[in-house]
Amino acid sequence: MSAATDTATILSSGIRLTVPLAFAACGEYLAERAGTLNISVEAMLLGAAFSSVAAASATGSATFGLVVGTVTGLLIGFIHGNLSHRAQINTFVVGLVLNALVLGLTSYLITVSNFVRHQVSQLSVPGLRSIPAIGQPLFVERWPAYLLLLLVPLTWWLVERSRWGLELRAAGENPQAADISGIEVNRRRRQALLWCGALSGLGGAYLAVGEIGSFNQNMTAGRGYIVIAAVIFGGWRLGRTLLGCLLFGLSDALRLALPALGVTLNSQFLIAAPYGLALVAMLVFITQHREPKALGQPFVRGST
Amino acid sequence: MNIDTDFGRRLLQPLQPSRKGWVVSGFILVAVLAALGLSSILITSTGGSPIASVKALYNGSMANGTGWTTTLLNSAPLLLVAAGACVSARSGIFNIGQEGQVLIGAFAGAYVALRLAVTGPLLVVFVLGAAAAAGGIWAGLSAVMLRVRGVNVVVSTLLMTFIAQQVASYAVSTSWFLQETATGSGIANPESNQIPGGAQLPTFGSYPNLQLNVGLFLAIAAAVLVSVALARTRWGFRLKLLGLNPSAARHVGVRAAALGGVALAISGAFAGLAGAVLLASPIGTNRLSPALSNNVGWDGLLVALVARNRPLVAAPVALLFGVLRAGGNFLAATGVPSYIVDVTKALLVLAFVAPPALLSSARGRRQTTSAPPTLPEPITTRVEVAA
């Protein structure tokens, strides 16, 4: 294999590993801007991956699987939102329990069921796909990947330009002030979690019925936590968050390609890299005060 | 004046519910039954038999001496992790990285056990000490990051967990580090050599009967120690103060950063100790591997949550989780995948955590709807503000 084809292979598998992360990262980014640090992204990805495969197998339509996966993510976001931003159970507790529940449930169900493989079709962009080096990796994808072109700007517009987004950010920065000015803080956070659930669900479903075509036990394998690391690494800015996703996706692809290339670089280092980088980014960028001030803090009216 | 009965009453205070407490307990009971019911429905709908599953669970965990031995071996590390989680949670700091701290503790314990030129039972003391220190330092790093740069503890402990997993994985897959020495023509597996006998925790009792490992006594001692320290010492009081109202604590002279940091490090040390117990007790193969922690950190945290951060209440909860972990391995024979245990565990945690919160939120809503907040009296007289 020549160096050029190697690069193209790594790039294209890197992009494929990035897309599910990017979907979920858009959701998690919006949720964190609203001040809710939900670690149930993992549950959303995993639950959606499973239900999309199940639905696709039952109906024979991968696209329907994608829809069901999105709805599953939405449902998990709804449950999380109501437990932690209505009943005021600690959001990390809820996240932990949901992750454990979904992991157990999907592991259980996959061992007792048989699914038929279904995969959404590929879409290649004519013209652009023949650009050397980057044409194949970037412009020959399973079609839902192109939804990112719509959802990324939409997320940005929602957060930065819409009134709803302004209220979200107020809920994330100073919930007391937001509450006084008439914004329903917990409601906004629940809504943010719904967005996060829908997008993470789409990401998980994309991973299952898009890339792989089937489900295996714990198939997301901690990708939800990588998404959280990416949002932190990106310093709570959408562009840098997505860059983080790309970086982590590429490093994952590199790790998988290393044995074939005959390079000995230890894979543990590459697996740990996203988490280490996120920590370093937090240590370095924290002085720029980009972290939503009330991130992870519950809001109860009357308490400071 | 009888200090001892007073002490006992204080310790048991949370167990004597008021009328509101009875209502909450009732709801919890209903929720637990619902959790068990949901699990049964799941088993039935996938063609299994709930009764056979419960029987298998019972046979694997409580039916005989061997079952109890396995259950208690599973419970001990959970209780250790939970006791530590109680300390940090009491100070208002949520340590979520026990899974990593357990592994780092096991890693340090294995390193000392395999490298230190000490023979005999003294070695096990060094192993436990090294594990506790390593777990404490690993959690302490998060406290330092909080102190120096204000990094969110939940985020840093979570991220450090995944780094810890890779540290352990690297150690056991690197030949000059802790990877096992290949015997003959065999390939070295990604796990360490078996730790020497002197580094293993002694066990009382013999095979078919109940066997008690020293790890269990360590865990019970830890729970009692934490309970007494939290309920009876000045330090415990400061910790509680810090957890309930950090700004008030600061005003009365509690050094919040130092106290919180120490609490976090202590919770990490207990998790590290749990790692050493996992490594040195006959629950596994006495070898370090990345799978050694086997969710003990996450489960231990859940034990503390169910026990509402009370170390003595954590003991029976840890026993329950130990039963589920020990019995889960026996489920395979009935054709029901052992993952059902994870589902039941998560549902049980929800059943214990959700009702009190749901009740108080419903109560809050009722109050606001029945009695709308009255507006303050309009200021009719002009208030002169002194310059």
Interface residues (C-beta under 8 A of the other chain):
Chain A: L37 I39 L83 R86 A87 Q88 I89 N90 F92 V93 L96 V97 L98 A100 L101 L103 G104 L105 S107 Y108 L109 T111 V112 S113 G222 Y225 I228 A229 I232 N266 Q268 F269 I271 A272 Y275 G276 A278 L279 M282 L283 I286 T287 E291 L295 G296 T304
Chain B: L42 T46 G47 F94 I96 M145 V148 R149 G150 V151 N152 V154 V155 S156 L158 L159 M160 F162 I163 Q165 Q166 V167 S169 Y170 S173 T174 S247 W298 L301 L302 L305 P337 Y339 I340 V341 D342 V343 K345 A346 L347 V349 L350 V353 A354 A357 L358 S360 S361
